[in-house]
Amino acid sequence: MATLADLKEVAGHSELKADAQLDQLSSELRQRLASYQDRLLDVEGEMIALFKLAVLETRKIDDVEAIAGVWKALAELYNRRLARVEEVFRRHQQDLEELGTDESTASIPAQLNHLTQKLKGLRDRATELYDLHA
Amino acid sequence: MISPEELAVLADLYARSAHNLDPFSPDARQANVEFLRKVDELYEREDLQSVSKSDFKVGLIRRCKAFLRRNDPRLGL
């Protein structure tokens, strides 16, 4: 027959287990967000590298219509990326708000905002170069 | 008739805009605006009835590219 002390012990274990599970979940979420931060930096680097590649390629092309085509395609790509980043931001907003006070994740909204601004800048510049050659 | 000096100015503006590797460069955006303003000016001055402004601009870009290739192989590539 279980004594009151036994029950307290079981309850205590159960609580500790629940705490451990919550800690683990939180840790997994933080790891996912940390890898997400790395991915954000990768996306920015890739998008800027694509721009530079397009400049170098279009320098070699004489066909002005083809140059316009390159910039149009790139502007569309930036637009699609922008829409994707905004969608991800919306989807994870609640998680981000909950974790916003932690120093490892507090910078994510700012990073997403930074990436959004960079993508808008890239899209606008690619559109400008399309208009220049169109 | 576009003078060689005018073409040199246009080519410089074009290169500063279209050949700039920095997508966030204020100078590239400024050069872009100035290039288009210059194209407008020249189009008005030349009074070409049979050529659209867009075709005129494309023709000028071709000439700028040829100019850059002749005068600055690094920019013209």
Backbone of each chain as ProteinMPNN parsed JSONL, in Angstrom:
{"seq_chain_A": "MATLADLKEVAGHSELKADAQLDQLSSELRQRLASYQDRLLDVEGEMIALFKLAVLETRKIDDVEAIAGVWKALAELYNRRLARVEEVFRRHQQDLEELGTDESTASIPAQLNHLTQKLKGLRDRATELYDLHA", "coords_chain_A": {"N_chain_A": [[0.843, -1.187, 0.0], [0.546, 2.152, -0.912], [2.193, 4.818, 0.671], [1.654, 8.154, 1.955], [4.015, 9.499, 1.657], [5.188, 8.022, -0.355], [3.488, 8.651, -2.482], [3.965, 11.384, -2.687], [6.562, 11.291, -3.497], [6.363, 10.039, -5.968], [4.782, 11.938, -7.283], [6.539, 14.048, -7.208], [8.629, 13.04, -8.809], [7.271, 12.854, -11.208], [6.725, 15.496, -11.71], [9.298, 16.479, -11.986], [10.046, 15.069, -14.227], [8.289, 16.088, -16.127], [9.176, 18.717, -16.146], [11.719, 18.298, -17.15], [11.1, 17.359, -19.672], [9.888, 19.597, -20.77], [12.037, 21.337, -20.694], [13.66, 20.045, -22.492], [12.155, 20.242, -24.848], [12.117, 22.982, -25.156], [14.82, 23.391, -25.484], [15.219, 22.009, -27.878], [13.689, 23.568, -29.571], [15.082, 25.95, -29.424], [17.481, 25.133, -30.566], [16.605, 24.607, -33.132], [15.885, 27.174, -33.885], [18.351, 28.411, -33.725], [19.696, 27.187, -35.81], [18.142, 28.125, -37.77], [18.766, 30.827, -37.686], [21.363, 30.706, -38.716], [20.71, 29.889, -41.256], [19.343, 32.1, -42.211], [21.431, 33.917, -42.505], [22.83, 32.579, -44.493], [21.002, 32.733, -46.618], [20.951, 35.487, -47.146], [23.626, 35.905, -47.921], [23.745, 34.269, -50.216], [21.876, 35.504, -51.901], [23.031, 38.001, -52.361], [25.387, 37.214, -53.577], [24.353, 36.145, -55.922], [23.444, 38.445, -57.165], [25.87, 39.775, -57.701], [27.044, 37.955, -59.433], [25.259, 38.142, -61.563], [25.766, 40.772, -62.396], [28.417, 40.511, -63.304], [28.057, 38.654, -65.37], [26.253, 39.975, -67.086], [27.814, 42.063, -67.937], [29.3, 40.967, -69.932], [27.538, 40.466, -71.938], [26.157, 41.505, -75.036], [23.637, 41.773, -76.053], [21.014, 43.696, -75.355], [18.391, 43.202, -74.714], [18.547, 40.631, -73.709], [19.998, 41.132, -71.41], [18.138, 42.627, -69.969], [16.344, 40.572, -69.532], [17.753, 38.915, -67.746], [17.861, 40.536, -65.441], [15.169, 40.844, -64.933], [14.386, 38.237, -64.295], [15.896, 37.877, -61.991], [14.854, 39.843, -60.291], [12.311, 38.803, -59.943], [12.924, 36.436, -58.634], [13.97, 37.456, -56.205], [11.672, 38.622, -55.246], [10.062, 36.38, -54.793], [11.547, 35.128, -52.775], [11.348, 37.045, -50.821], [8.612, 37.013, -50.251], [8.48, 34.471, -49.17], [10.115, 34.68, -46.882], [8.632, 36.527, -45.433], [6.35, 35.056, -45.023], [7.323, 32.951, -43.425], [8.121, 34.415, -41.212], [5.626, 35.338, -40.29], [4.465, 32.891, -39.639], [6.061, 31.939, -37.563], [5.86, 33.826, -35.671], [4.579, 33.785, -33.171], [6.05, 31.86, -31.678], [8.481, 33.169, -31.718], [7.892, 35.468, -30.314], [7.366, 34.405, -27.802], [9.852, 33.426, -27.117], [11.307, 35.625, -27.127], [12.601, 37.0, -25.053], [14.873, 35.684, -24.442], [18.389, 35.705, -24.771], [19.622, 34.301, -26.823], [17.771, 34.025, -28.808], [16.448, 36.368, -29.111], [17.322, 38.079, -31.04], [16.346, 37.198, -33.444], [13.844, 38.18, -34.64], [14.787, 40.723, -35.357], [16.8, 39.998, -37.107], [15.333, 38.769, -39.116], [13.913, 40.938, -39.983], [16.006, 42.483, -40.9], [16.914, 40.856, -43.026], [14.647, 40.962, -44.636], [14.655, 43.668, -45.34], [17.074, 43.777, -46.768], [16.502, 42.048, -48.896], [14.436, 43.447, -50.093], [15.861, 45.685, -50.924], [17.622, 44.475, -52.771], [15.783, 43.457, -54.625], [14.621, 45.857, -55.525], [16.825, 47.091, -56.709], [17.481, 45.241, -58.713], [15.158, 45.45, -60.209], [15.376, 48.083, -61.031], [17.601, 47.881, -62.694], [16.557, 46.205, -64.593], [14.564, 47.892, -65.67], [16.241, 49.841, -66.697], [17.383, 48.552, -68.892], [15.23, 47.702, -70.36]], "CA_chain_A": [[0.0, 0.0, 0.0], [1.384, 3.341, -1.034], [2.052, 5.816, 1.731], [1.614, 9.549, 1.49], [5.392, 9.848, 1.25], [5.404, 7.424, -1.691], [2.746, 9.447, -3.475], [4.686, 12.651, -2.862], [7.779, 11.002, -4.253], [5.934, 9.802, -7.361], [4.37, 13.234, -7.833], [7.777, 14.824, -7.392], [9.301, 12.492, -10.002], [6.456, 13.205, -12.369], [6.921, 16.925, -11.971], [10.653, 16.655, -12.506], [10.056, 14.519, -15.588], [7.598, 17.064, -16.973], [10.086, 19.862, -16.294], [12.817, 17.885, -18.036], [10.563, 17.297, -21.039], [9.7, 20.98, -21.227], [13.383, 21.883, -20.965], [14.16, 19.434, -23.734], [11.41, 20.853, -25.956], [12.595, 24.346, -25.296], [16.173, 23.31, -26.035], [15.097, 21.637, -29.302], [13.189, 24.738, -30.301], [16.19, 26.905, -29.51], [18.446, 24.617, -31.552], [16.013, 24.838, -34.458], [15.958, 28.603, -34.169], [19.761, 28.758, -33.96], [20.038, 26.766, -37.172], [17.359, 29.044, -38.591], [19.567, 32.056, -37.763], [22.441, 30.44, -39.677], [20.09, 29.817, -42.584], [19.042, 33.481, -42.608], [22.687, 34.5, -42.989], [23.124, 31.915, -45.773], [20.1, 33.269, -47.654], [21.417, 36.836, -47.493], [24.874, 35.758, -48.677], [23.442, 33.691, -51.539], [21.157, 36.479, -52.723], [23.99, 39.042, -52.766], [26.305, 36.568, -54.528], [23.632, 36.04, -57.2], [23.444, 39.783, -57.77], [27.224, 40.033, -58.231], [27.215, 37.072, -60.593], [24.461, 38.714, -62.662], [26.49, 41.948, -62.905], [29.574, 40.035, -64.068], [27.574, 37.99, -66.594], [25.639, 40.937, -68.014], [28.887, 42.883, -68.52], [29.827, 40.277, -71.126], [26.476, 40.301, -72.939], [25.88, 42.688, -75.848], [22.207, 41.812, -76.335], [20.413, 44.469, -74.259], [17.142, 42.51, -74.33], [18.937, 39.491, -72.86], [20.388, 41.705, -70.107], [16.862, 42.935, -69.289], [15.78, 39.278, -69.114], [18.485, 38.458, -66.555], [17.439, 41.342, -64.276], [13.755, 40.552, -64.648], [14.344, 36.939, -63.606], [16.452, 38.037, -60.641], [13.874, 40.613, -59.491], [11.232, 37.87, -59.6], [13.468, 35.523, -57.611], [14.023, 38.195, -54.934], [10.279, 38.79, -54.798], [9.606, 35.098, -54.251], [12.257, 34.935, -51.503], [10.775, 38.012, -49.884], [7.298, 36.492, -49.85], [8.747, 33.295, -48.335], [10.619, 35.151, -45.581], [7.511, 37.155, -44.722], [5.453, 33.971, -44.62], [7.98, 32.27, -42.291], [8.057, 35.37, -40.1], [4.249, 35.309, -39.766], [4.193, 31.567, -39.096], [6.813, 31.711, -36.327], [5.82, 35.031, -34.844], [4.208, 33.465, -31.783], [7.23, 31.234, -31.057], [9.52, 34.183, -31.557], [7.484, 36.372, -29.233], [7.532, 33.686, -26.534], [11.277, 33.255, -26.815], [11.95, 36.913, -27.407], [13.401, 37.552, -23.956], [16.13, 34.943, -24.333], [19.364, 36.415, -25.6], [20.016, 33.523, -28.008], [16.743, 34.075, -29.851], [15.829, 37.698, -29.165], [17.755, 38.821, -32.228], [15.776, 36.626, -34.671], [12.968, 39.109, -35.35], [15.596, 41.79, -35.957], [17.502, 39.407, -38.257], [14.331, 38.588, -40.187], [13.627, 42.273, -40.492], [17.206, 42.87, -41.656], [16.899, 40.106, -44.276], [13.551, 41.519, -45.435], [15.115, 44.955, -45.906], [18.103, 43.479, -47.773], [15.841, 41.47, -50.076], [13.722, 44.546, -50.761], [16.899, 46.482, -51.597], [18.089, 43.699, -53.93], [14.691, 43.426, -55.608], [14.474, 47.194, -56.116], [17.985, 47.351, -57.583], [17.333, 44.38, -59.901], [14.069, 46.039, -61.007], [15.94, 49.295, -61.628], [18.472, 47.47, -63.798], [15.657, 45.718, -65.657], [13.979, 49.089, -66.318], [17.303, 50.521, -67.464], [17.661, 47.847, -70.156], [13.987, 47.283, -71.041]], "C_chain_A": [[0.889, 1.252, 0.0], [1.128, 4.318, 0.105], [1.984, 7.201, 1.104], [2.994, 9.981, 0.977], [5.705, 9.292, -0.137], [4.737, 8.268, -2.771], [3.459, 10.765, -3.775], [5.926, 12.437, -3.738], [7.454, 10.816, -5.738], [5.563, 11.12, -8.028], [5.591, 14.099, -8.128], [8.522, 14.38, -8.636], [8.591, 12.942, -11.265], [6.664, 14.67, -12.746], [8.302, 17.181, -12.575], [10.746, 16.199, -13.959], [9.42, 15.526, -16.562], [8.487, 18.274, -17.222], [11.191, 19.538, -17.292], [12.338, 17.859, -19.489], [10.384, 18.7, -21.619], [11.047, 21.617, -21.575], [13.916, 21.364, -22.288], [13.488, 20.051, -24.963], [11.931, 22.25, -26.248], [13.995, 24.354, -25.934], [16.136, 22.955, -27.528], [14.659, 22.831, -30.139], [14.303, 25.768, -30.486], [17.235, 26.448, -30.534], [17.927, 24.853, -32.972], [16.136, 26.308, -34.85], [17.398, 29.042, -34.442], [20.163, 28.367, -35.382], [19.295, 27.649, -38.178], [18.117, 30.368, -38.774], [20.699, 31.888, -38.774], [21.9, 30.466, -41.099], [19.773, 31.227, -43.115], [20.289, 34.147, -43.176], [23.061, 33.905, -44.334], [22.294, 32.528, -46.9], [20.593, 34.639, -48.099], [22.684, 36.755, -48.355], [24.621, 35.255, -50.092], [22.799, 34.718, -52.458], [22.086, 37.593, -53.215], [24.97, 38.469, -53.789], [25.651, 36.45, -55.906], [23.622, 37.383, -57.932], [24.793, 40.054, -58.438], [27.497, 39.199, -59.479], [26.467, 37.642, -61.802], [25.159, 39.937, -63.254], [27.647, 41.485, -63.79], [29.148, 39.4, -65.39], [27.035, 39.009, -67.6], [26.673, 41.9, -68.603], [29.346, 42.291, -69.847], [28.804, 40.223, -72.253], [26.259, 41.609, -73.702], [24.386, 42.87, -76.086], [21.465, 42.46, -75.137], [19.115, 43.802, -73.774], [17.439, 41.325, -73.394], [19.34, 39.973, -71.463], [19.122, 42.021, -69.298], [16.24, 41.65, -68.744], [16.434, 38.744, -67.849], [17.97, 39.206, -65.324], [15.986, 41.096, -63.916], [13.641, 39.248, -63.842], [14.844, 37.076, -62.172], [15.481, 38.812, -59.734], [12.729, 39.696, -59.054], [11.676, 36.888, -58.514], [13.494, 36.212, -56.235], [12.614, 38.372, -54.364], [9.742, 37.519, -54.17], [10.251, 34.83, -52.886], [11.654, 35.819, -50.413], [9.44, 37.502, -49.343], [7.482, 35.314, -48.891], [9.205, 33.711, -46.93], [9.473, 35.763, -44.779], [6.523, 36.101, -44.212], [6.02, 33.245, -43.388], [7.889, 33.141, -41.043], [6.673, 35.31, -39.445], [3.99, 34.003, -39.016], [4.852, 31.372, -37.725], [6.723, 32.879, -35.353], [5.52, 34.713, -33.372], [5.382, 32.84, -31.026], [8.283, 32.286, -30.745], [9.181, 35.139, -30.423], [7.692, 35.711, -27.873], [8.992, 33.586, -26.123], [12.049, 34.565, -26.899], [12.843, 37.44, -26.311], [14.739, 36.841, -23.814], [17.165, 35.555, -25.277], [19.776, 35.647, -26.859], [19.001, 33.654, -29.141], [16.143, 35.465, -30.042], [16.178, 38.436, -30.45], [17.087, 38.321, -33.51], [14.799, 37.577, -35.371], [13.751, 40.228, -36.035], [16.331, 41.26, -37.185], [16.552, 39.209, -39.438], [14.011, 39.928, -40.827], [14.791, 42.767, -41.364], [17.208, 42.179, -43.017], [15.807, 40.639, -45.215], [13.997, 42.814, -46.117], [16.156, 44.726, -47.004], [17.464, 42.949, -49.055], [15.062, 42.541, -50.835], [14.702, 45.415, -51.542], [17.395, 45.79, -52.86], [17.027, 43.683, -55.027], [14.554, 44.784, -56.311], [15.613, 47.5, -57.09], [17.892, 46.502, -58.862], [16.237, 44.94, -60.812], [14.559, 47.289, -61.73], [16.801, 48.938, -62.84], [17.677, 46.858, -64.942], [15.084, 46.914, -66.417], [15.002, 49.822, -67.18], [17.49, 49.894, -68.843], [16.398, 47.501, -70.955], [13.525, 48.295, -72.079]], "O_chain_A": [[1.829, 1.384, 0.784], [-0.018, 4.602, 0.452], [2.22, 7.389, -0.089], [3.113, 10.723, 0.002], [6.355, 9.928, -0.966], [5.321, 8.561, -3.814], [3.552, 11.204, -4.921], [6.282, 13.263, -4.58], [8.134, 11.333, -6.625], [5.956, 11.398, -9.161], [5.664, 14.782, -9.15], [8.989, 15.204, -9.422], [9.211, 13.351, -12.246], [6.764, 15.03, -13.919], [8.468, 17.96, -13.514], [11.405, 16.819, -14.794], [9.933, 15.778, -17.652], [8.558, 18.796, -18.335], [11.555, 20.35, -18.143], [13.05, 18.27, -20.406], [10.684, 18.956, -22.785], [11.192, 22.319, -22.575], [14.519, 22.086, -23.081], [14.134, 20.343, -25.969], [12.152, 22.642, -27.394], [14.311, 25.184, -26.786], [16.892, 23.499, -28.332], [15.164, 23.079, -31.234], [14.447, 26.371, -31.549], [17.799, 27.259, -31.269], [18.669, 25.236, -33.876], [16.448, 26.638, -35.994], [17.645, 29.919, -35.269], [20.87, 29.105, -36.069], [19.769, 27.883, -39.29], [18.115, 30.953, -39.857], [20.972, 32.78, -39.578], [22.533, 30.987, -42.018], [19.916, 31.503, -44.306], [20.228, 34.847, -44.186], [23.546, 34.611, -45.219], [22.803, 32.806, -47.985], [20.647, 34.922, -49.296], [22.805, 37.437, -49.374], [25.21, 35.753, -51.051], [23.128, 34.8, -53.641], [21.95, 38.071, -54.341], [25.341, 39.146, -54.748], [26.309, 36.632, -56.931], [23.771, 37.444, -59.153], [24.855, 40.502, -59.583], [28.096, 39.671, -60.446], [26.978, 37.627, -62.922], [25.152, 40.127, -64.471], [27.838, 42.001, -64.891], [29.808, 39.588, -66.412], [27.313, 38.929, -68.796], [26.433, 42.491, -69.656], [29.731, 43.015, -70.765], [29.163, 39.963, -73.401], [26.185, 42.682, -73.104], [23.92, 43.99, -76.296], [21.317, 41.857, -74.074], [18.79, 43.835, -72.587], [16.708, 41.055, -72.442], [19.062, 39.312, -70.462], [19.042, 41.724, -68.106], [15.683, 41.632, -67.646], [15.76, 38.187, -66.981], [17.68, 38.597, -64.294], [15.611, 41.133, -62.744], [12.909, 39.167, -62.856], [14.292, 36.473, -61.251], [15.312, 38.477, -58.562], [12.238, 39.801, -57.931], [10.916, 36.553, -57.605], [13.09, 35.625, -55.232], [12.403, 38.283, -53.155], [9.055, 37.559, -53.149], [9.589, 34.364, -51.959], [11.477, 35.409, -49.266], [9.178, 37.554, -48.142], [6.737, 35.173, -47.921], [8.745, 33.166, -45.926], [9.365, 35.534, -43.575], [5.945, 36.232, -43.133], [5.295, 32.962, -42.434], [7.612, 32.648, -39.95], [6.553, 35.241, -38.221], [3.398, 33.985, -37.936], [4.287, 30.729, -36.841], [7.422, 32.914, -34.341], [6.117, 35.286, -32.46], [5.682, 33.223, -29.896], [8.888, 32.298, -29.673], [10.055, 35.566, -29.669], [8.131, 36.351, -26.918], [9.327, 33.652, -24.94], [13.271, 34.602, -26.76], [13.746, 38.234, -26.574], [15.64, 37.341, -23.141], [16.863, 35.88, -26.425], [20.221, 36.244, -27.84], [19.334, 33.42, -30.303], [15.422, 35.713, -31.008], [15.432, 39.308, -30.898], [17.239, 38.944, -34.56], [14.908, 37.769, -36.582], [13.424, 40.633, -37.151], [16.475, 41.966, -38.183], [16.908, 39.446, -40.593], [13.859, 40.038, -42.044], [14.589, 43.379, -42.412], [17.467, 42.812, -44.04], [16.013, 40.754, -46.423], [13.753, 43.026, -47.305], [16.131, 45.39, -48.04], [17.837, 43.349, -50.158], [15.031, 42.544, -52.065], [14.423, 45.831, -52.666], [17.569, 46.429, -53.897], [17.331, 43.872, -56.205], [14.392, 44.85, -57.529], [15.401, 48.088, -58.151], [18.189, 46.984, -59.955], [16.367, 44.91, -62.036], [14.209, 47.529, -62.886], [16.742, 49.601, -63.876], [18.057, 46.968, -66.108], [15.111, 46.95, -67.647], [14.678, 50.351, -68.243], [17.723, 50.591, -69.83], [16.491, 47.056, -72.099], [12.502, 48.087, -72.731]]}, "seq_chain_B": "MISPEELAVLADLYARSAHNLDPFSPDARQANVEFLRKVDELYEREDLQSVSKSDFKVGLIRRCKAFLRRNDPRLGL", "coords_chain_B": {"N_chain_B": [[22.753, 64.202, -83.259], [25.113, 62.454, -81.423], [27.786, 63.519, -79.536], [31.31, 62.532, -79.218], [32.203, 63.201, -76.676], [29.854, 63.373, -75.205], [29.036, 60.771, -75.402], [31.033, 59.549, -73.945], [30.484, 60.498, -71.373], [27.961, 59.39, -70.97], [28.624, 56.659, -71.105], [30.235, 56.405, -68.88], [28.39, 56.913, -66.828], [26.65, 54.786, -67.293], [28.322, 52.562, -66.793], [28.91, 53.009, -64.103], [26.477, 52.506, -63.006], [25.344, 49.999, -64.1], [27.496, 48.248, -63.921], [28.213, 48.058, -61.337], [29.135, 46.263, -58.54], [28.111, 46.337, -56.029], [25.064, 45.951, -54.607], [23.776, 47.787, -53.041], [24.753, 50.264, -53.426], [24.785, 53.755, -53.19], [25.847, 55.439, -55.126], [25.597, 53.994, -57.506], [22.841, 53.975, -57.88], [22.351, 56.674, -58.128], [23.816, 57.243, -60.438], [22.341, 55.737, -62.228], [19.903, 57.137, -62.301], [20.819, 59.579, -63.321], [21.799, 58.766, -65.802], [19.426, 57.977, -67.135], [18.121, 60.431, -67.159], [19.789, 61.884, -68.804], [19.473, 60.441, -71.157], [16.802, 61.053, -71.734], [17.05, 63.806, -72.179], [18.725, 63.881, -74.446], [17.143, 62.513, -76.245], [14.997, 64.231, -76.549], [16.345, 66.398, -77.64], [17.398, 65.368, -80.027], [15.16, 64.889, -81.461], [13.778, 62.652, -82.669], [11.515, 61.353, -84.644], [10.818, 58.902, -85.702], [11.831, 56.953, -84.083], [11.342, 55.12, -81.129], [11.448, 56.124, -77.64], [12.376, 54.138, -76.008], [13.704, 52.387, -77.789], [15.67, 54.14, -78.61], [17.092, 54.477, -76.238], [18.019, 51.855, -75.821], [19.678, 51.631, -78.047], [21.594, 53.537, -77.358], [22.689, 52.343, -75.085], [23.922, 50.131, -76.232], [25.897, 51.442, -77.68], [27.306, 52.586, -75.589], [28.327, 50.294, -74.352], [30.007, 49.344, -76.34], [31.764, 51.479, -76.443], [32.905, 51.347, -73.882], [34.18, 48.914, -74.045], [36.091, 49.422, -75.962], [37.548, 51.538, -74.795], [38.018, 51.04, -72.1], [38.917, 48.182, -71.199], [38.704, 46.789, -68.829], [36.36, 47.694, -67.652], [34.616, 47.256, -69.725], [34.757, 44.58, -70.286]], "CA_chain_B": [[24.082, 63.566, -83.304], [25.714, 62.386, -80.087], [29.228, 63.769, -79.65], [32.134, 61.559, -78.48], [32.256, 63.611, -75.255], [28.56, 62.986, -74.597], [29.025, 59.307, -75.288], [31.939, 59.197, -72.831], [29.751, 60.779, -70.122], [26.913, 58.354, -70.861], [29.256, 55.355, -70.831], [30.683, 56.425, -67.478], [27.182, 56.76, -65.991], [26.149, 53.422, -67.48], [29.213, 51.62, -66.084], [28.761, 53.203, -62.648], [25.214, 51.883, -62.585], [25.138, 48.586, -64.482], [28.658, 47.398, -63.612], [28.537, 48.149, -59.905], [28.889, 44.97, -57.868], [27.44, 46.544, -54.739], [23.637, 46.199, -54.89], [23.23, 48.843, -52.178], [25.571, 51.459, -53.626], [24.035, 54.971, -53.54], [26.4, 56.0, -56.367], [25.024, 53.254, -58.639], [21.445, 54.424, -58.059], [22.427, 58.056, -58.605], [24.272, 57.173, -61.83], [21.195, 55.215, -62.982], [18.96, 58.259, -62.476], [21.45, 60.572, -64.215], [21.86, 58.182, -67.149], [18.083, 58.062, -67.735], [17.819, 61.851, -67.391], [20.59, 62.259, -69.97], [18.825, 59.812, -72.325], [15.619, 61.886, -72.002], [17.537, 65.076, -72.735], [19.231, 63.64, -75.805], [16.01, 62.104, -77.092], [14.275, 65.483, -76.863], [17.182, 67.234, -78.51], [17.572, 64.758, -81.347], [13.836, 64.988, -82.094], [13.658, 61.513, -83.583], [10.1, 60.986, -84.742], [10.594, 57.51, -86.112], [12.423, 56.01, -83.112], [10.745, 55.245, -79.791], [12.451, 56.469, -76.634], [12.939, 52.881, -75.524], [14.691, 51.929, -78.778], [16.774, 55.101, -78.563], [17.87, 54.139, -75.032], [18.718, 50.58, -76.072], [20.757, 51.952, -78.992], [22.655, 54.225, -76.611], [23.362, 51.358, -74.214], [24.833, 49.352, -77.1], [27.051, 52.283, -77.991], [28.073, 52.704, -74.329], [29.041, 49.038, -74.132], [31.092, 49.321, -77.328], [32.722, 52.502, -76.001], [33.617, 50.814, -72.705], [35.039, 47.817, -74.499], [37.231, 50.04, -76.669], [38.343, 52.464, -73.988], [38.354, 50.509, -70.776], [38.611, 46.748, -71.267], [38.356, 46.301, -67.486], [34.938, 47.985, -67.449], [33.805, 46.711, -70.814], [34.855, 43.104, -70.224]], "C_chain_B": [[24.717, 63.612, -81.905], [27.23, 62.552, -80.234], [30.012, 62.695, -78.871], [32.194, 61.884, -76.979], [30.974, 63.186, -74.532], [28.499, 61.473, -74.401], [29.916, 58.855, -74.122], [31.233, 59.4, -71.487], [28.694, 59.698, -69.893], [27.506, 56.999, -70.468], [29.719, 55.279, -69.375], [29.484, 56.214, -66.544], [26.662, 55.325, -66.068], [26.99, 52.422, -66.676], [29.051, 51.748, -64.574], [27.472, 52.568, -62.135], [25.23, 50.377, -62.843], [26.303, 47.674, -64.109], [29.022, 47.404, -62.138], [28.152, 46.857, -59.191], [28.163, 45.104, -56.529], [25.959, 46.875, -54.973], [23.047, 47.354, -54.078], [23.996, 50.159, -52.342], [24.707, 52.67, -53.99], [24.535, 55.571, -54.853], [25.8, 55.309, -57.595], [23.605, 53.748, -58.927], [21.429, 55.848, -58.628], [22.817, 58.065, -60.089], [23.142, 56.676, -62.74], [20.204, 56.34, -63.322], [19.527, 59.263, -63.478], [21.525, 60.055, -65.647], [20.503, 58.335, -67.851], [17.697, 59.513, -68.029], [18.549, 62.324, -68.651], [19.96, 61.685, -71.251], [17.6, 60.643, -72.726], [16.011, 63.177, -72.712], [17.923, 64.913, -74.188], [18.097, 63.279, -76.76], [15.21, 63.336, -77.512], [15.063, 66.302, -77.886], [17.269, 66.675, -79.926], [16.273, 64.779, -82.152], [13.627, 63.885, -83.144], [12.214, 61.011, -83.606], [9.898, 59.483, -84.944], [11.128, 56.478, -85.109], [11.765, 56.216, -81.751], [11.851, 55.551, -78.778], [13.153, 55.203, -76.121], [14.011, 52.354, -76.485], [15.917, 52.835, -78.789], [17.697, 54.763, -77.39], [18.679, 52.85, -75.246], [19.901, 50.798, -77.022], [21.926, 52.628, -78.276], [23.408, 53.252, -75.702], [24.34, 50.517, -75.036], [26.101, 50.153, -77.395], [27.932, 52.467, -76.751], [28.912, 51.454, -74.103], [30.243, 48.946, -75.09], [32.184, 50.308, -76.918], [33.575, 51.966, -74.843], [34.598, 49.72, -73.106], [36.3, 48.375, -75.179], [38.156, 50.792, -75.719], [38.738, 51.959, -72.612], [37.983, 49.029, -70.738], [38.187, 46.171, -69.917], [36.858, 46.518, -67.218], [34.073, 47.313, -68.5], [33.695, 45.197, -70.773], [34.291, 42.426, -71.465]], "O_chain_B": [[24.836, 64.675, -81.295], [27.872, 61.808, -80.975], [29.465, 62.036, -77.986], [32.23, 60.991, -76.133], [31.013, 62.703, -73.4], [27.994, 60.968, -73.398], [29.591, 57.905, -73.409], [31.365, 58.581, -70.578], [28.547, 59.167, -68.792], [26.967, 56.29, -69.617], [29.612, 54.238, -68.726], [29.556, 55.437, -65.592], [26.286, 54.727, -65.059], [26.457, 51.559, -65.979], [29.051, 50.752, -63.85], [27.388, 52.147, -60.982], [25.14, 49.579, -61.91], [26.126, 46.461, -63.992], [30.028, 46.818, -61.739], [27.001, 46.42, -59.234], [27.67, 44.124, -55.97], [25.635, 47.951, -55.476], [21.959, 47.842, -54.382], [23.898, 51.054, -51.503], [23.977, 52.63, -54.981], [23.754, 56.146, -55.61], [25.528, 55.958, -58.605], [23.222, 53.916, -60.085], [20.612, 56.182, -59.486], [22.232, 58.793, -60.891], [23.001, 57.132, -63.875], [19.739, 56.471, -64.454], [18.819, 59.739, -64.365], [21.338, 60.817, -66.595], [20.434, 58.764, -69.002], [17.03, 59.792, -69.025], [17.994, 63.069, -69.459], [19.917, 62.35, -72.286], [17.383, 60.906, -73.909], [15.397, 63.582, -73.699], [17.514, 65.691, -75.05], [18.089, 63.682, -77.923], [14.802, 63.47, -78.666], [14.511, 66.821, -78.856], [17.22, 67.423, -80.902], [16.294, 64.696, -83.38], [13.347, 64.144, -84.314], [11.766, 60.328, -82.685], [8.95, 58.884, -84.435], [10.904, 55.277, -85.267], [11.645, 57.346, -81.277], [13.027, 55.278, -79.019], [14.352, 55.205, -75.841], [15.085, 51.929, -76.058], [17.047, 52.375, -78.952], [18.92, 54.762, -77.528], [19.857, 52.772, -74.899], [20.978, 50.232, -76.833], [23.09, 52.336, -78.548], [24.63, 53.337, -75.572], [25.45, 50.229, -74.588], [27.213, 49.628, -77.367], [29.158, 52.499, -76.855], [30.074, 51.545, -73.709], [31.336, 48.53, -74.705], [33.375, 50.015, -77.031], [34.797, 52.114, -74.831], [35.701, 49.622, -72.568], [37.407, 47.869, -74.995], [39.379, 50.701, -75.818], [39.718, 52.432, -72.036], [36.89, 48.661, -70.307], [37.425, 45.206, -69.85], [36.182, 45.664, -66.647], [32.961, 46.862, -68.224], [32.686, 44.614, -71.17], [34.303, 41.199, -71.557]]}, "name": "protein", "num_of_chains": 2, "seq": "MATLADLKEVAGHSELKADAQLDQLSSELRQRLASYQDRLLDVEGEMIALFKLAVLETRKIDDVEAIAGVWKALAELYNRRLARVEEVFRRHQQDLEELGTDESTASIPAQLNHLTQKLKGLRDRATELYDLHAMISPEELAVLADLYARSAHNLDPFSPDARQANVEFLRKVDELYEREDLQSVSKSDFKVGLIRRCKAFLRRNDPRLGL"}
